[in-house]
Amino acid sequence: MRRSIPVVAATLGLALTLTACSGSGSGDTGDDTSAAPSESAATGTLTMWVDDTRIDEMKPVVATFTEDTGIEVDLVEKATGDIGKDFVAQVPTGEGPDIIVSAHDGLGEWVNNGVVAPLELGDKAGDFSDSAIAGVTYDGKVYGTPISIENIALVRNNALLTDTPAATFDELVAQAKTAGTPFSVLVQQGEASDPYHLYPLQTSFGAPVFEQSADGSYTDTLTLGGPAGEAFATYLAKLGTDKVLDLAVDGEKAKQAFLDGQAPYMITGPWNTSAFEEEDMDITVLPVPSAGGQPAQPFVGVQGVFISAKSENPVLANELVVNYLTTEAAQDALYAEGGRMPANAASAAKVDNPILKGFGEAGATGAPMPAIPAMSSVWAFWGATEAQIISGQAEPVSAWNTMVTNIQDAVDKV
């Protein structure tokens, strides 16, 4: 059921005095050209790009916005893998959208290419978690409204184990072995390992990938080296030797093994739990326990709404992005349609799905995925090195230090 979401009257009044025009590249809006000028002056049209995983949940929400304001929104579906690069390519030509809905990890590239505009959330920023705001912040400026968050966590098959959650990862592995299954804790890997799924363990050693500023935004200073990184590398080798981690177990194999009851625990995200529920598995979602003594912080993915720096309708865009989609009611509606954990704290507090609540609690102290361009220099070296360490092909400390040197060299060239 859609709910009408009140808007800020002063801004709306200004917005509705603008002459209607399409967003850059929006094409024919379908307006009746015979309409009286006064009618046309009371409406406007925005073009919003939405990736293919979010467009269905956005449709009824923007329809309600249009009903409340008279501002039309032309939704354009884009493939997840194309939306960010198309945004960078088309905004400078005048063919881009007014607004883009996407994951936050392309933000640094968008800022550096001058295609996204900063926002003034003001007091509304306090309605969101620190990690959600950090995800849409770059170089000290906020550029988007966060609408949902997601992260990995520990999923337990309650048919195999119902013990009190372990306090450390080593205790978890020992606990899991009592189930007598082929695997203890499934953590998807593959030939190039999987730093994303291993990141909670790495941060628990105090070795995050990049330094964070006081406002939560990232600098390009590497922090995954030094004694903390070396300690994690040594632990990674132990997990490989003990067969907790196996490069032959990629994402699909890990998922199937868990579905088949071959492990009591799996580190994964909400994108897999629907398959577990469809098989009527009794599961519980828990935080990943620490391996190194510090909090295990998963990466948090922030889904945000951003305004083009070249929007022809910046006031209307601000009305939708800042004054509408930040509200509790709007985020309630997005959750009702899409089932994603809302970024708005009040909306998130009302979520009663125990699976999503578990992921939310596990990600409460998580770290937003770095959106800085330097992050693109990290993944290949990171994964290859972890694979060598896990498989026993490299001495962990020296391999890790070589990796840090190689990543630094690559970052310096960005």
WORACOR-V893099 format. One record per backbone hydrogen bond with DSSP energy under -1.0 kcal/mol. NH is the residue of the N-H (numbers start at 1). CO is the residue of the C=O. E is the energy in kcal/mol with one decimal. If there is no record, write none. Layout:
BEGIN
NH	CO	E
NH	CO	E
END
This chain:
BEGIN
12	8	-2.4
13	9	-2.8
14	10	-1.7
15	11	-2.7
16	12	-2.8
17	14	-1.1
18	15	-1.5
26	23	-2.7
35	32	-2.0
40	36	-2.0
41	37	-2.3
43	40	-1.4
45	21	-1.2
46	72	-2.6
48	74	-2.5
49	99	-2.8
50	76	-2.4
51	101	-1.1
52	78	-1.5
54	51	-2.0
55	51	-1.2
58	54	-1.4
59	55	-1.7
62	58	-2.5
63	59	-1.7
64	60	-1.8
65	61	-1.8
66	62	-2.3
67	63	-2.2
68	64	-2.2
69	65	-1.9
70	66	-2.9
72	44	-2.9
74	46	-3.8
76	48	-2.8
78	50	-2.4
82	79	-1.5
83	79	-2.0
86	82	-2.7
87	83	-1.7
88	84	-2.0
89	85	-2.1
90	86	-2.8
91	87	-1.9
94	91	-1.6
95	90	-1.9
98	47	-2.1
99	47	-2.0
100	306	-2.6
101	49	-2.5
102	304	-2.0
104	302	-2.0
107	104	-2.3
108	371	-1.7
110	106	-2.0
111	107	-2.7
112	108	-2.4
113	109	-1.5
114	111	-1.6
115	110	-2.3
117	307	-2.8
119	142	-3.1
124	121	-2.0
125	122	-1.6
126	123	-1.4
127	124	-2.0
128	125	-1.5
133	129	-2.1
134	130	-2.6
135	131	-1.7
137	134	-1.2
138	141	-2.9
141	138	-1.9
143	136	-3.0
145	305	-2.1
147	303	-3.5
148	303	-1.4
149	341	-2.0
150	301	-1.8
153	268	-2.6
154	286	-3.0
155	266	-3.3
156	284	-3.0
157	264	-2.7
158	282	-2.6
160	157	-1.8
161	157	-1.8
169	290	-2.5
172	168	-1.9
173	169	-2.4
174	170	-2.2
175	171	-2.6
176	172	-2.8
177	173	-1.9
178	175	-1.0
179	176	-1.8
180	177	-1.3
183	262	-2.5
186	265	-2.5
189	249	-3.2
193	190	-2.2
198	194	-1.3
202	198	-1.8
203	199	-2.9
204	200	-1.3
205	202	-1.5
206	203	-2.0
207	202	-1.1
211	221	-2.3
213	217	-3.6
216	213	-2.0
219	211	-2.6
223	209	-1.8
229	225	-1.2
230	226	-2.3
231	227	-2.3
232	228	-1.9
233	229	-2.4
234	230	-2.1
235	231	-1.9
236	232	-2.6
237	233	-1.9
238	234	-1.6
239	235	-2.2
240	236	-1.8
241	237	-2.6
242	238	-2.7
243	240	-1.2
244	239	-1.9
245	239	-1.7
249	246	-2.0
250	248	-1.1
254	250	-2.6
255	251	-2.3
256	252	-2.5
257	253	-2.5
258	254	-2.1
259	255	-2.3
260	256	-2.2
261	258	-1.5
262	257	-2.9
265	184	-1.2
266	155	-1.9
267	186	-2.8
268	153	-1.9
272	269	-1.8
276	272	-1.2
277	273	-2.5
278	274	-2.2
279	275	-1.0
280	277	-2.0
281	276	-2.3
284	156	-1.7
286	154	-3.5
294	204	-2.5
300	367	-2.5
301	150	-3.2
303	148	-3.1
304	102	-2.8
305	145	-1.8
306	100	-2.9
308	98	-2.9
309	115	-1.8
311	308	-1.4
317	313	-2.6
318	314	-2.2
319	315	-1.8
320	316	-1.8
321	317	-3.0
322	318	-2.2
323	318	-1.6
325	320	-2.5
327	324	-1.3
331	327	-2.2
332	328	-2.5
333	329	-2.1
334	330	-2.2
335	331	-2.0
336	332	-2.5
337	333	-1.9
338	334	-2.8
339	335	-2.7
343	147	-1.2
345	127	-3.1
348	344	-2.7
349	345	-2.0
351	348	-1.2
357	353	-2.7
358	354	-1.9
359	355	-1.9
360	356	-2.7
361	357	-2.5
362	358	-2.1
363	359	-1.8
366	363	-1.8
367	298	-2.4
369	300	-2.2
375	372	-2.0
376	373	-1.6
377	374	-1.7
378	375	-1.6
382	378	-2.6
383	379	-2.9
384	380	-2.1
385	381	-2.2
386	382	-2.3
387	383	-2.3
388	384	-1.9
389	385	-2.3
390	386	-2.7
391	387	-2.1
393	388	-1.9
394	388	-1.1
399	395	-2.5
400	396	-2.4
401	397	-2.4
402	398	-2.2
403	399	-2.2
404	400	-2.3
405	401	-2.0
406	402	-2.5
407	403	-2.8
408	404	-2.6
409	405	-2.2
410	406	-2.0
411	407	-3.0
412	408	-2.4
414	411	-1.4
END
